[in-house]
Protein backbone atom coordinates (compact mmCIF):
# COMPACT_ATOMS: atom_id res chain seq x y z
CA UNK A 1 0.00 0.00 0.00
CA UNK A 2 1.47 3.36 -1.01
CA UNK A 3 1.48 6.65 0.89
CA UNK A 4 -1.20 8.02 -1.45
CA UNK A 5 -2.64 11.46 -0.86
CA UNK A 6 -6.11 10.02 -0.13
CA UNK A 7 -4.68 8.20 2.89
CA UNK A 8 -3.70 11.43 4.58
CA UNK A 9 -5.23 11.50 8.07
CA UNK A 10 -8.15 13.74 8.99
CA UNK A 11 -6.86 15.73 11.95
CA UNK A 12 -8.46 17.55 14.85
CA UNK A 13 -6.54 20.76 15.56
CA UNK A 14 -6.76 22.05 19.15
CA UNK A 15 -8.60 25.34 19.62
CA UNK A 16 -6.51 27.05 22.28
CA UNK A 17 -4.39 30.22 22.60
CA UNK A 18 -1.03 28.48 22.17
CA UNK A 19 1.84 30.50 20.65
CA UNK A 20 2.40 30.07 16.90
CA UNK A 21 5.50 27.91 17.30
CA UNK A 22 3.55 25.26 19.23
CA UNK A 23 2.00 22.76 16.82
CA UNK A 24 -0.47 20.02 17.78
CA UNK A 25 -3.11 17.68 16.43
CA UNK A 26 -5.21 14.65 17.30
CA UNK A 27 -5.64 11.98 14.65
CA UNK A 28 -9.17 10.74 13.96
CA UNK A 29 -10.38 7.48 12.46
CA UNK A 30 -12.09 9.12 9.47
CA UNK A 31 -9.51 8.47 6.71
CA UNK A 32 -6.54 6.14 6.43
CA UNK A 33 -5.32 2.64 5.53
CA UNK A 34 -6.58 0.60 8.51
CA UNK A 35 -9.36 -1.91 7.88
CA UNK A 36 -12.45 -3.42 9.57
CA UNK A 37 -12.71 -2.69 13.31
CA UNK A 38 -9.51 -0.64 13.13
CA UNK A 39 -10.68 1.56 10.26
CA UNK A 40 -9.45 3.91 9.20
CA UNK A 41 -6.40 5.50 10.86
CA UNK A 42 -4.88 3.45 13.67
CA UNK A 43 -1.28 4.23 14.69
CA UNK A 44 -1.32 1.88 17.72
CA UNK A 45 0.87 -1.21 17.41
CA UNK A 46 -0.46 -3.06 20.47
CA UNK A 47 -4.14 -3.56 19.60
CA UNK A 48 -3.99 -6.39 17.04
CA UNK A 49 -4.12 -4.37 13.83
CA UNK A 50 -2.21 -5.26 10.67
CA UNK A 51 1.41 -4.14 11.36
CA UNK A 52 1.81 -2.84 7.81
CA UNK A 53 -1.23 -0.58 8.21
CA UNK A 54 0.03 0.67 11.58
CA UNK A 55 3.46 1.40 10.11
CA UNK A 56 1.87 3.32 7.24
CA UNK A 57 -0.24 5.36 9.66
CA UNK A 58 2.89 6.25 11.57
CA UNK A 59 4.70 7.28 8.40
CA UNK A 60 1.76 9.48 7.44
CA UNK A 61 1.81 11.06 10.91
CA UNK A 62 5.52 11.67 10.52
CA UNK A 63 4.85 13.62 7.34
CA UNK A 64 2.37 15.83 9.18
CA UNK A 65 5.01 16.95 11.68
CA UNK A 66 7.98 16.93 9.32
CA UNK A 67 10.31 14.06 8.50
CA UNK A 68 13.26 15.65 10.29
CA UNK A 69 11.71 15.23 13.74
CA UNK A 70 10.97 11.81 15.34
CA UNK A 71 7.94 11.01 17.46
CA UNK A 72 8.51 9.97 21.05
CA UNK A 73 6.33 6.86 21.44
CA UNK A 74 5.49 5.62 24.94
CA UNK A 75 4.54 2.30 26.48
CA UNK A 76 1.58 3.61 28.47
CA UNK A 77 0.79 1.93 31.81
CA UNK A 78 -1.97 4.14 33.33
CA UNK A 79 0.63 5.54 35.69
CA UNK A 80 2.13 8.95 36.39
CA UNK A 81 5.66 8.70 35.03
CA UNK A 82 6.74 11.56 32.73
CA UNK A 83 9.38 11.01 30.05
CA UNK A 84 11.80 13.90 29.62
CA UNK A 85 14.11 13.69 26.63
CA UNK A 86 13.94 11.56 23.50
CA UNK A 87 14.31 7.79 23.83
CA UNK A 88 13.97 5.53 20.80
CA UNK A 89 13.30 2.27 22.65
CA UNK A 90 9.76 3.21 23.83
CA UNK A 91 10.02 4.09 27.52
CA UNK A 92 7.29 3.23 30.02
CA UNK A 93 5.50 6.49 30.77
CA UNK A 94 2.11 8.17 30.47
CA UNK A 95 3.28 11.68 29.69
CA UNK A 96 6.12 13.33 27.83
CA UNK A 97 7.74 16.77 27.89
CA UNK A 98 9.83 18.51 25.24
CA UNK A 99 11.89 21.66 25.77
CA UNK A 100 13.36 21.74 22.27
CA UNK A 101 12.26 21.15 18.69
CA UNK A 102 14.16 17.86 18.40
CA UNK A 103 11.16 15.52 18.76
CA UNK A 104 7.37 15.44 19.04
CA UNK A 105 5.49 14.11 22.07
CA UNK A 106 2.64 11.64 21.52
CA UNK A 107 0.13 9.63 23.53
CA UNK A 108 -2.50 7.16 22.34
CA UNK A 109 -6.09 7.11 23.61
CA UNK A 110 -9.53 5.66 22.92
CA UNK A 111 -11.72 7.01 25.78
CA UNK A 112 -8.98 8.12 28.19
CA UNK A 113 -8.29 11.85 28.25
CA UNK A 114 -5.34 13.30 26.31
CA UNK A 115 -4.14 16.54 27.89
CA UNK A 116 -1.85 18.93 26.01
CA UNK A 117 0.33 21.54 27.71
CA UNK A 118 2.57 24.42 26.68
CA UNK A 119 4.00 27.49 28.34
CA UNK A 120 3.08 30.92 27.04
CA UNK A 121 6.55 31.47 25.58
CA UNK A 122 6.30 28.29 23.51
CA UNK A 123 9.56 26.89 24.88
CA UNK A 124 8.00 23.87 26.59
CA UNK A 125 5.31 21.43 25.46
CA UNK A 126 3.88 18.25 26.95
CA UNK A 127 1.10 15.72 26.55
CA UNK A 128 -0.38 13.33 29.11
CA UNK A 129 -2.53 10.18 28.91
CA UNK A 130 -5.08 10.59 31.69
CA UNK A 131 -7.63 7.89 32.28
CA UNK A 132 -9.17 7.67 35.73
CA UNK A 133 -6.19 5.76 37.12
CA UNK A 134 -3.73 8.30 35.77
CA UNK A 135 -5.79 11.21 37.07
CA UNK A 136 -6.08 9.64 40.52
CA UNK A 137 -2.40 8.73 40.44
CA UNK A 138 -1.23 12.27 39.72
CA UNK A 139 -0.17 12.21 36.07
CA UNK A 140 -1.27 15.82 35.53
CA UNK A 141 0.54 17.02 38.63
CA UNK A 142 3.68 15.15 37.54
CA UNK A 143 3.51 16.69 34.07
CA UNK A 144 3.16 20.24 35.39
CA UNK A 145 6.10 19.63 37.75
CA UNK A 146 8.24 18.28 34.89
CA UNK A 147 7.60 21.38 32.78
CA UNK A 148 9.36 23.58 35.32
CA UNK A 149 7.10 26.54 34.54
CA UNK A 150 4.91 28.52 36.89
CA UNK A 151 1.39 27.01 36.79
CA UNK A 152 -0.18 30.34 35.84
CA UNK A 153 2.12 30.43 32.80
CA UNK A 154 0.87 27.06 31.49
CA UNK A 155 -1.82 26.63 28.83
CA UNK A 156 -3.81 23.38 28.70
CA UNK A 157 -6.11 21.79 26.15
CA UNK A 158 -8.35 18.83 27.04
CA UNK A 159 -8.75 16.54 24.05
CA UNK A 160 -11.26 13.86 23.03
CA UNK A 161 -12.36 11.58 25.89
CA UNK A 162 -15.44 9.69 26.95
CA UNK A 163 -18.14 11.94 28.42
CA UNK A 164 -19.75 11.47 31.81
CA UNK A 165 -23.02 10.42 30.15
CA UNK A 166 -21.22 7.34 28.78
CA UNK A 167 -18.64 6.59 31.49
CA UNK A 168 -20.10 4.39 34.21
CA UNK A 169 -17.65 3.43 36.96
CA UNK A 170 -17.73 1.43 40.15
CA UNK A 171 -17.49 2.65 43.75
CA UNK A 172 -13.73 2.05 43.77
CA UNK A 173 -13.27 4.83 41.22
CA UNK A 174 -15.45 7.22 43.20
CA UNK A 175 -13.55 6.36 46.36
CA UNK A 176 -10.12 6.83 44.77
CA UNK A 177 -10.89 10.50 44.17
CA UNK A 178 -13.24 11.48 46.96
CA UNK A 179 -11.14 9.92 49.73
CA UNK A 180 -8.32 12.32 48.85
CA UNK A 181 -10.32 15.32 47.59
CA UNK A 182 -13.94 15.29 48.89
CA UNK A 183 -14.77 18.15 46.52
CA UNK A 184 -14.44 15.86 43.52
CA UNK A 185 -17.74 14.23 44.45
CA UNK A 186 -19.22 16.94 42.22
CA UNK A 187 -17.70 15.14 39.21
CA UNK A 188 -19.78 12.00 39.83
CA UNK A 189 -23.50 11.42 39.28
CA UNK A 190 -25.32 8.34 40.49
CA UNK A 191 -25.67 5.83 37.68
CA UNK A 192 -29.20 5.35 36.35
CA UNK A 193 -28.20 1.84 35.28
CA UNK A 194 -26.71 0.13 38.34
CA UNK A 195 -27.08 0.71 42.05
CA UNK A 196 -23.89 1.86 43.72
CA UNK A 197 -22.24 2.92 40.47
CA UNK A 198 -21.48 6.39 39.14
CA UNK A 199 -21.20 8.36 35.93
CA UNK A 200 -17.73 9.94 36.07
CA UNK A 201 -16.77 13.21 34.40
CA UNK A 202 -13.11 12.97 33.37
CA UNK A 203 -13.12 16.56 32.18
CA UNK A 204 -14.30 17.92 35.55
CA UNK A 205 -11.83 15.72 37.39
CA UNK A 206 -8.98 16.98 35.21
CA UNK A 207 -10.02 20.61 35.67
CA UNK A 208 -10.17 20.12 39.42
CA UNK A 209 -6.66 18.68 39.56
CA UNK A 210 -5.24 21.38 37.28
CA UNK A 211 -6.96 24.29 39.02
CA UNK A 212 -5.75 22.98 42.38
CA UNK A 213 -2.21 23.36 41.02
CA UNK A 214 -2.87 26.97 39.97
CA UNK A 215 -3.29 26.27 36.25
CA UNK A 216 -5.76 28.91 35.04
CA UNK A 217 -5.81 28.65 31.25
CA UNK A 218 -7.75 25.49 30.33
CA UNK A 219 -9.44 24.96 26.95
CA UNK A 220 -11.26 22.08 25.29
CA UNK A 221 -13.16 19.40 27.15
CA UNK A 222 -16.34 19.24 25.06
CA UNK A 223 -15.94 15.93 23.22
CA UNK A 224 -17.30 12.40 23.67
CA UNK A 225 -15.36 9.56 22.10
CA UNK A 226 -18.20 7.10 22.73
CA UNK A 227 -20.76 9.36 21.00
CA UNK A 228 -18.77 10.65 18.01
CA UNK A 229 -18.03 8.19 15.21
CA UNK A 230 -14.88 10.05 14.16
CA UNK A 231 -13.18 8.77 17.33
CA UNK A 232 -12.20 5.31 18.52
CA UNK A 233 -13.90 4.24 21.75
CA UNK A 234 -12.77 1.23 23.75
CA UNK A 235 -16.11 1.01 25.55
CA UNK A 236 -18.36 1.58 22.57
CA UNK A 237 -16.39 -0.75 20.31
CA UNK A 238 -16.25 -3.66 22.77
CA UNK A 239 -12.54 -3.44 23.52
CA UNK A 240 -11.29 -4.21 20.00
CA UNK A 241 -10.51 -0.92 18.34
CA UNK A 242 -7.74 1.45 17.29
CA UNK A 243 -6.36 4.50 19.02
CA UNK A 244 -6.16 8.23 18.35
CA UNK A 245 -2.75 9.89 18.56
CA UNK A 246 -2.41 13.24 20.32
CA UNK A 247 0.79 14.91 19.14
CA UNK A 248 2.48 18.17 20.16
CA UNK A 249 5.82 19.70 19.22
CA UNK A 250 7.77 22.94 18.97
CA UNK A 251 8.12 24.17 15.40
CA UNK A 252 11.64 24.72 14.07
Residue frames as qw, qx, qy, qz and C-alpha x, y, z in Angstrom:
[[0.000, 0.890, 0.457, 0.000, 0.00, 0.00, 0.00],
 [0.457, 0.352, 0.002, 0.817, 1.47, 3.36, -1.01],
 [0.176, -0.463, -0.388, 0.777, 1.48, 6.65, 0.89],
 [0.144, 0.520, 0.567, 0.623, -1.20, 8.02, -1.45],
 [0.049, -0.235, 0.135, -0.961, -2.64, 11.46, -0.86],
 [0.614, -0.385, -0.337, -0.601, -6.11, 10.02, -0.13],
 [0.741, -0.274, -0.566, 0.234, -4.68, 8.20, 2.89],
 [0.176, 0.367, -0.338, 0.849, -3.70, 11.43, 4.58],
 [0.236, -0.415, -0.792, 0.381, -5.23, 11.50, 8.07],
 [0.193, -0.750, -0.306, -0.554, -8.15, 13.74, 8.99],
 [0.444, 0.000, -0.534, 0.720, -6.86, 15.73, 11.95],
 [0.327, -0.865, -0.377, -0.058, -8.46, 17.55, 14.85],
 [0.403, 0.409, -0.235, 0.784, -6.54, 20.76, 15.56],
 [0.350, -0.516, -0.591, 0.513, -6.76, 22.05, 19.15],
 [0.001, -0.792, -0.236, -0.563, -8.60, 25.34, 19.62],
 [0.614, -0.669, -0.218, 0.357, -6.51, 27.05, 22.28],
 [0.130, 0.987, -0.095, 0.020, -4.39, 30.22, 22.60],
 [0.828, -0.268, 0.225, 0.439, -1.03, 28.48, 22.17],
 [0.042, -0.748, 0.335, 0.571, 1.84, 30.50, 20.65],
 [0.700, 0.587, -0.201, -0.353, 2.40, 30.07, 16.90],
 [0.284, 0.550, -0.785, -0.014, 5.50, 27.91, 17.30],
 [0.408, -0.078, 0.849, -0.328, 3.55, 25.26, 19.23],
 [0.538, 0.149, -0.570, -0.603, 2.00, 22.76, 16.82],
 [0.347, -0.041, 0.861, -0.370, -0.47, 20.02, 17.78],
 [0.610, 0.042, -0.428, -0.666, -3.11, 17.68, 16.43],
 [0.587, -0.071, 0.746, -0.306, -5.21, 14.65, 17.30],
 [0.167, 0.096, -0.830, -0.523, -5.64, 11.98, 14.65],
 [0.693, 0.102, 0.307, -0.644, -9.17, 10.74, 13.96],
 [0.531, 0.000, 0.840, 0.107, -10.38, 7.48, 12.46],
 [0.546, 0.636, 0.203, -0.506, -12.09, 9.12, 9.47],
 [0.714, 0.651, -0.240, -0.094, -9.51, 8.47, 6.71],
 [0.235, -0.660, 0.713, 0.003, -6.54, 6.14, 6.43],
 [0.457, 0.329, -0.786, -0.254, -5.32, 2.64, 5.53],
 [0.205, -0.110, 0.890, -0.391, -6.58, 0.60, 8.51],
 [0.456, -0.105, -0.689, -0.553, -9.36, -1.91, 7.88],
 [0.548, -0.396, -0.732, -0.083, -12.45, -3.42, 9.57],
 [0.502, -0.768, -0.381, 0.116, -12.71, -2.69, 13.31],
 [0.540, -0.425, 0.015, 0.726, -9.51, -0.64, 13.13],
 [0.333, 0.563, 0.406, 0.639, -10.68, 1.56, 10.26],
 [0.770, 0.611, 0.037, 0.181, -9.45, 3.91, 9.20],
 [0.348, 0.722, -0.389, 0.455, -6.40, 5.50, 10.86],
 [0.826, -0.563, -0.011, -0.033, -4.88, 3.45, 13.67],
 [0.359, 0.727, -0.513, 0.282, -1.28, 4.23, 14.69],
 [0.599, -0.536, 0.503, -0.319, -1.32, 1.88, 17.72],
 [0.458, 0.411, -0.780, -0.115, 0.87, -1.21, 17.41],
 [0.060, -0.161, 0.893, -0.417, -0.46, -3.06, 20.47],
 [0.579, 0.146, 0.344, -0.725, -4.14, -3.56, 19.60],
 [0.635, 0.138, 0.759, 0.025, -3.99, -6.39, 17.04],
 [0.521, 0.773, 0.016, -0.361, -4.12, -4.37, 13.83],
 [0.859, 0.407, 0.077, 0.300, -2.21, -5.26, 10.67],
 [0.568, -0.547, 0.087, 0.608, 1.41, -4.14, 11.36],
 [0.405, 0.215, 0.426, 0.779, 1.81, -2.84, 7.81],
 [0.077, -0.794, -0.437, -0.415, -1.23, -0.58, 8.21],
 [0.516, -0.801, -0.148, 0.265, 0.03, 0.67, 11.58],
 [0.584, -0.254, 0.243, 0.732, 3.46, 1.40, 10.11],
 [0.240, 0.481, 0.458, 0.709, 1.87, 3.32, 7.24],
 [0.278, -0.881, -0.353, -0.145, -0.24, 5.36, 9.66],
 [0.580, -0.662, 0.015, 0.474, 2.89, 6.25, 11.57],
 [0.488, 0.046, 0.366, 0.791, 4.70, 7.28, 8.40],
 [0.039, 0.698, 0.466, 0.543, 1.76, 9.48, 7.44],
 [0.445, -0.859, -0.219, 0.128, 1.81, 11.06, 10.91],
 [0.623, -0.353, 0.164, 0.678, 5.52, 11.67, 10.52],
 [0.325, 0.398, 0.419, 0.749, 4.85, 13.62, 7.34],
 [0.195, -0.861, -0.398, -0.248, 2.37, 15.83, 9.18],
 [0.499, -0.831, 0.004, 0.245, 5.01, 16.95, 11.68],
 [0.270, 0.858, -0.432, -0.060, 7.98, 16.93, 9.32],
 [0.953, 0.122, -0.262, 0.090, 10.31, 14.06, 8.50],
 [0.397, 0.547, -0.494, 0.547, 13.26, 15.65, 10.29],
 [0.314, -0.420, 0.506, -0.685, 11.71, 15.23, 13.74],
 [0.351, -0.083, -0.932, -0.028, 10.97, 11.81, 15.34],
 [0.626, -0.521, -0.158, -0.558, 7.94, 11.01, 17.46],
 [0.036, -0.333, 0.812, -0.478, 8.51, 9.97, 21.05],
 [0.716, -0.234, -0.520, -0.402, 6.33, 6.86, 21.44],
 [0.300, -0.428, 0.641, -0.561, 5.49, 5.62, 24.94],
 [0.441, -0.186, -0.877, -0.037, 4.54, 2.30, 26.48],
 [0.371, -0.448, 0.104, -0.807, 1.58, 3.61, 28.47],
 [0.375, -0.074, -0.888, 0.257, 0.79, 1.93, 31.81],
 [0.409, -0.735, -0.408, -0.354, -1.97, 4.14, 33.33],
 [0.638, -0.402, -0.322, 0.573, 0.63, 5.54, 35.69],
 [0.066, -0.982, -0.113, 0.133, 2.13, 8.95, 36.39],
 [0.634, -0.329, 0.308, 0.628, 5.66, 8.70, 35.03],
 [0.360, 0.905, 0.016, -0.227, 6.74, 11.56, 32.73],
 [0.811, 0.118, 0.238, 0.521, 9.38, 11.01, 30.05],
 [0.014, 0.948, -0.114, -0.295, 11.80, 13.90, 29.62],
 [0.083, -0.610, 0.680, 0.399, 14.11, 13.69, 26.63],
 [0.769, 0.349, -0.332, -0.420, 13.94, 11.56, 23.50],
 [0.436, -0.316, 0.841, -0.056, 14.31, 7.79, 23.83],
 [0.477, 0.281, -0.596, -0.581, 13.97, 5.53, 20.80],
 [0.278, 0.020, -0.960, 0.011, 13.30, 2.27, 22.65],
 [0.508, -0.488, -0.462, -0.539, 9.76, 3.21, 23.83],
 [0.093, 0.181, -0.697, 0.688, 10.02, 4.09, 27.52],
 [0.295, -0.557, -0.776, 0.024, 7.29, 3.23, 30.02],
 [0.055, -0.193, -0.250, 0.947, 5.50, 6.49, 30.77],
 [0.158, 0.672, 0.723, 0.019, 2.11, 8.17, 30.47],
 [0.118, 0.975, 0.104, -0.159, 3.28, 11.68, 29.69],
 [0.721, 0.116, 0.153, 0.666, 6.12, 13.33, 27.83],
 [0.081, -0.927, -0.050, 0.363, 7.74, 16.77, 27.89],
 [0.696, 0.351, 0.181, 0.600, 9.83, 18.51, 25.24],
 [0.226, -0.853, -0.055, 0.467, 11.89, 21.66, 25.77],
 [0.134, -0.451, 0.548, 0.691, 13.36, 21.74, 22.27],
 [0.686, 0.453, -0.095, -0.561, 12.26, 21.15, 18.69],
 [0.020, 0.439, -0.881, -0.177, 14.16, 17.86, 18.40],
 [0.094, -0.170, -0.976, -0.100, 11.16, 15.52, 18.76],
 [0.496, -0.315, -0.213, -0.781, 7.37, 15.44, 19.04],
 [0.235, -0.083, 0.823, -0.510, 5.49, 14.11, 22.07],
 [0.568, -0.068, -0.540, -0.617, 2.64, 11.64, 21.52],
 [0.348, -0.040, 0.833, -0.427, 0.13, 9.63, 23.53],
 [0.310, -0.125, -0.797, -0.503, -2.50, 7.16, 22.34],
 [0.321, 0.097, 0.613, -0.715, -6.09, 7.11, 23.61],
 [0.314, -0.228, -0.734, -0.558, -9.53, 5.66, 22.92],
 [0.502, -0.695, -0.481, -0.184, -11.72, 7.01, 25.78],
 [0.585, -0.481, -0.216, 0.617, -8.98, 8.12, 28.19],
 [0.082, 0.980, 0.135, -0.118, -8.29, 11.85, 28.25],
 [0.679, 0.218, 0.029, 0.700, -5.34, 13.30, 26.31],
 [0.218, -0.934, -0.157, 0.236, -4.14, 16.54, 27.89],
 [0.629, 0.469, 0.025, 0.619, -1.85, 18.93, 26.01],
 [0.419, -0.810, -0.113, 0.395, 0.33, 21.54, 27.71],
 [0.581, 0.452, -0.002, 0.677, 2.57, 24.42, 26.68],
 [0.311, -0.566, -0.269, 0.715, 4.00, 27.49, 28.34],
 [0.292, 0.883, 0.267, -0.252, 3.08, 30.92, 27.04],
 [0.060, -0.751, 0.474, 0.455, 6.55, 31.47, 25.58],
 [0.874, 0.421, -0.122, -0.209, 6.30, 28.29, 23.51],
 [0.189, 0.653, -0.723, 0.122, 9.56, 26.89, 24.88],
 [0.193, -0.124, 0.938, -0.261, 8.00, 23.87, 26.59],
 [0.696, -0.013, -0.318, -0.643, 5.31, 21.43, 25.46],
 [0.174, -0.150, 0.938, -0.258, 3.88, 18.25, 26.95],
 [0.681, -0.103, -0.386, -0.614, 1.10, 15.72, 26.55],
 [0.260, -0.214, 0.840, -0.426, -0.38, 13.33, 29.11],
 [0.503, -0.180, -0.764, -0.361, -2.53, 10.18, 28.91],
 [0.191, -0.145, 0.581, -0.778, -5.08, 10.59, 31.69],
 [0.542, -0.349, -0.694, -0.321, -7.63, 7.89, 32.28],
 [0.585, -0.733, -0.082, -0.338, -9.17, 7.67, 35.73],
 [0.879, -0.311, -0.107, 0.345, -6.19, 5.76, 37.12],
 [0.547, 0.286, -0.023, 0.787, -3.73, 8.30, 35.77],
 [0.176, -0.714, -0.081, -0.673, -5.79, 11.21, 37.07],
 [0.752, -0.639, -0.083, -0.139, -6.08, 9.64, 40.52],
 [0.879, -0.159, -0.032, 0.448, -2.40, 8.73, 40.44],
 [0.263, -0.827, 0.051, 0.495, -1.23, 12.27, 39.72],
 [0.663, 0.242, 0.416, 0.573, -0.17, 12.21, 36.07],
 [0.187, 0.878, 0.219, 0.383, -1.27, 15.82, 35.53],
 [0.442, -0.884, 0.134, 0.066, 0.54, 17.02, 38.63],
 [0.749, -0.278, 0.395, 0.453, 3.68, 15.15, 37.54],
 [0.548, 0.538, 0.372, 0.521, 3.51, 16.69, 34.07],
 [0.044, -0.968, -0.071, -0.237, 3.16, 20.24, 35.39],
 [0.610, -0.718, 0.262, 0.209, 6.10, 19.63, 37.75],
 [0.759, 0.008, 0.421, 0.496, 8.24, 18.28, 34.89],
 [0.403, 0.787, 0.265, 0.385, 7.60, 21.38, 32.78],
 [0.533, -0.292, -0.176, 0.774, 9.36, 23.58, 35.32],
 [0.008, 0.423, 0.237, 0.874, 7.10, 26.54, 34.54],
 [0.211, 0.066, 0.520, -0.825, 4.91, 28.52, 36.89],
 [0.254, 0.405, 0.877, -0.046, 1.39, 27.01, 36.79],
 [0.261, 0.777, 0.307, -0.483, -0.18, 30.34, 35.84],
 [0.097, 0.624, -0.505, -0.588, 2.12, 30.43, 32.80],
 [0.214, -0.032, 0.948, 0.232, 0.87, 27.06, 31.49],
 [0.599, 0.203, -0.167, -0.756, -1.82, 26.63, 28.83],
 [0.340, -0.019, 0.936, -0.087, -3.81, 23.38, 28.70],
 [0.588, 0.149, -0.350, -0.714, -6.11, 21.79, 26.15],
 [0.551, -0.043, 0.779, -0.296, -8.35, 18.83, 27.04],
 [0.255, 0.244, -0.715, -0.604, -8.75, 16.54, 24.05],
 [0.717, -0.086, -0.400, -0.565, -11.26, 13.86, 23.03],
 [0.013, -0.137, 0.914, -0.381, -12.36, 11.58, 25.89],
 [0.272, -0.445, -0.835, -0.175, -15.44, 9.69, 26.95],
 [0.250, -0.483, 0.035, -0.839, -18.14, 11.94, 28.42],
 [0.235, -0.136, 0.747, -0.607, -19.75, 11.47, 31.81],
 [0.744, 0.147, 0.075, -0.647, -23.02, 10.42, 30.15],
 [0.853, 0.301, -0.396, -0.159, -21.22, 7.34, 28.78],
 [0.401, 0.428, -0.706, 0.396, -18.64, 6.59, 31.49],
 [0.786, -0.519, -0.071, -0.328, -20.10, 4.39, 34.21],
 [0.346, 0.450, -0.720, 0.398, -17.65, 3.43, 36.96],
 [0.685, -0.386, -0.614, 0.073, -17.73, 1.43, 40.15],
 [0.472, -0.874, -0.095, -0.060, -17.49, 2.65, 43.75],
 [0.774, -0.295, 0.085, 0.554, -13.73, 2.05, 43.77],
 [0.406, 0.441, 0.217, 0.770, -13.27, 4.83, 41.22],
 [0.277, -0.839, -0.203, -0.421, -15.45, 7.22, 43.20],
 [0.735, -0.657, -0.052, 0.160, -13.55, 6.36, 46.36],
 [0.744, 0.054, 0.069, 0.662, -10.12, 6.83, 44.77],
 [0.199, 0.539, 0.115, 0.811, -10.89, 10.50, 44.17],
 [0.421, -0.747, -0.184, -0.481, -13.24, 11.48, 46.96],
 [0.814, -0.459, -0.226, 0.274, -11.14, 9.92, 49.73],
 [0.578, -0.050, -0.004, 0.814, -8.32, 12.32, 48.85],
 [0.035, -0.011, -0.086, -0.996, -10.32, 15.32, 47.59],
 [0.217, 0.450, 0.792, -0.351, -13.94, 15.29, 48.89],
 [0.278, 0.578, -0.001, -0.767, -14.77, 18.15, 46.52],
 [0.144, 0.248, -0.773, -0.566, -14.44, 15.86, 43.52],
 [0.294, 0.339, 0.862, -0.236, -17.74, 14.23, 44.45],
 [0.375, 0.647, 0.115, -0.654, -19.22, 16.94, 42.22],
 [0.255, 0.475, -0.668, -0.513, -17.70, 15.14, 39.21],
 [0.059, -0.051, -0.995, -0.065, -19.78, 12.00, 39.83],
 [0.618, -0.083, -0.032, -0.781, -23.50, 11.42, 39.28],
 [0.592, -0.064, 0.761, -0.259, -25.32, 8.34, 40.49],
 [0.050, 0.103, -0.837, -0.536, -25.67, 5.83, 37.68],
 [0.670, 0.099, 0.081, -0.732, -29.20, 5.35, 36.35],
 [0.717, 0.261, -0.590, -0.265, -28.20, 1.84, 35.28],
 [0.733, -0.089, -0.636, 0.225, -26.71, 0.13, 38.34],
 [0.555, -0.817, -0.089, -0.127, -27.08, 0.71, 42.05],
 [0.700, -0.604, 0.185, 0.332, -23.89, 1.86, 43.72],
 [0.636, 0.166, 0.343, 0.671, -22.24, 2.92, 40.47],
 [0.047, -0.777, -0.082, 0.622, -21.48, 6.39, 39.14],
 [0.604, 0.701, 0.219, 0.311, -21.20, 8.36, 35.93],
 [0.566, -0.528, 0.058, 0.630, -17.73, 9.94, 36.07],
 [0.363, 0.929, 0.065, 0.028, -16.77, 13.21, 34.40],
 [0.798, -0.028, 0.048, 0.600, -13.11, 12.97, 33.37],
 [0.285, 0.634, 0.102, 0.711, -13.12, 16.56, 32.18],
 [0.420, -0.826, -0.017, -0.375, -14.30, 17.92, 35.55],
 [0.867, -0.435, 0.031, 0.243, -11.83, 15.72, 37.39],
 [0.681, 0.239, 0.076, 0.688, -8.98, 16.98, 35.21],
 [0.025, 0.760, 0.070, 0.646, -10.02, 20.61, 35.67],
 [0.657, -0.744, -0.036, -0.119, -10.17, 20.12, 39.42],
 [0.855, -0.250, 0.065, 0.450, -6.66, 18.68, 39.56],
 [0.509, 0.418, 0.127, 0.741, -5.24, 21.38, 37.28],
 [0.167, -0.813, -0.102, -0.548, -6.96, 24.29, 39.02],
 [0.758, -0.645, -0.053, 0.078, -5.75, 22.98, 42.38],
 [0.759, -0.044, 0.087, 0.643, -2.21, 23.36, 41.02],
 [0.089, -0.702, -0.010, 0.707, -2.87, 26.97, 39.97],
 [0.235, 0.085, 0.681, 0.688, -3.29, 26.27, 36.25],
 [0.256, 0.506, 0.344, -0.748, -5.76, 28.91, 35.04],
 [0.415, 0.488, -0.361, -0.678, -5.81, 28.65, 31.25],
 [0.392, 0.030, 0.919, 0.008, -7.75, 25.49, 30.33],
 [0.504, 0.327, -0.285, -0.746, -9.44, 24.96, 26.95],
 [0.417, 0.101, -0.855, -0.293, -11.26, 22.08, 25.29],
 [0.130, 0.027, 0.861, -0.492, -13.16, 19.40, 27.15],
 [0.575, 0.288, 0.193, -0.741, -16.34, 19.24, 25.06],
 [0.460, 0.286, -0.741, -0.396, -15.94, 15.93, 23.22],
 [0.781, -0.173, 0.495, -0.341, -17.30, 12.40, 23.67],
 [0.063, 0.401, -0.853, -0.327, -15.36, 9.56, 22.10],
 [0.269, 0.185, 0.938, -0.119, -18.20, 7.10, 22.73],
 [0.399, 0.672, 0.447, -0.435, -20.76, 9.36, 21.00],
 [0.330, 0.795, -0.252, -0.443, -18.77, 10.65, 18.01],
 [0.951, 0.227, 0.202, 0.053, -18.03, 8.19, 15.21],
 [0.478, 0.795, -0.310, 0.206, -14.88, 10.05, 14.16],
 [0.185, -0.655, 0.658, -0.321, -13.18, 8.77, 17.33],
 [0.576, 0.014, -0.815, 0.060, -12.20, 5.31, 18.52],
 [0.537, -0.501, 0.285, -0.616, -13.90, 4.24, 21.75],
 [0.146, 0.224, -0.949, 0.169, -12.77, 1.23, 23.75],
 [0.356, 0.171, 0.717, -0.574, -16.11, 1.01, 25.55],
 [0.631, 0.447, 0.039, -0.633, -18.36, 1.58, 22.57],
 [0.604, 0.492, -0.557, -0.288, -16.39, -0.75, 20.31],
 [0.965, -0.199, -0.065, -0.159, -16.25, -3.66, 22.77],
 [0.656, -0.616, 0.380, 0.214, -12.54, -3.44, 23.52],
 [0.669, 0.078, 0.511, 0.533, -11.29, -4.21, 20.00],
 [0.274, 0.939, 0.208, 0.021, -10.51, -0.92, 18.34],
 [0.609, 0.428, -0.107, 0.660, -7.74, 1.45, 17.29],
 [0.424, -0.621, -0.277, 0.598, -6.36, 4.50, 19.02],
 [0.248, 0.942, 0.079, 0.211, -6.16, 8.23, 18.35],
 [0.676, -0.029, -0.154, 0.720, -2.75, 9.89, 18.56],
 [0.117, -0.984, -0.132, 0.021, -2.41, 13.24, 20.32],
 [0.744, 0.140, 0.033, 0.652, 0.79, 14.91, 19.14],
 [0.088, -0.993, -0.050, 0.053, 2.48, 18.17, 20.16],
 [0.761, 0.014, 0.071, 0.645, 5.82, 19.70, 19.22],
 [0.127, -0.815, 0.033, 0.564, 7.77, 22.94, 18.97],
 [0.692, 0.696, 0.160, 0.106, 8.12, 24.17, 15.40],
 [0.677, -0.177, 0.171, 0.693, 11.64, 24.72, 14.07]]
